[in-house]
């Protein structure tokens, strides 16, 4: 997980830069972009989960438990 929005924004921009630099314009290419806990929760709720709870964290490693 990203520790803050600035960190998340940097890696989304880095993904965009990398794709442009290497001519990746279509198709699947995995680039792991870390998101903040708040943004992860928003995405999971948008995906249909009804409850998202952080149950464990050590530094940037976090476990979320979700209900659907």
Secondary structure by P-SEA (a helix, b strand, c coil): ccccaaaaaaaaaaaaaaaaaacccccbbbbbccccaaaaaaaaaaacccccccccccccbbbbbbcc
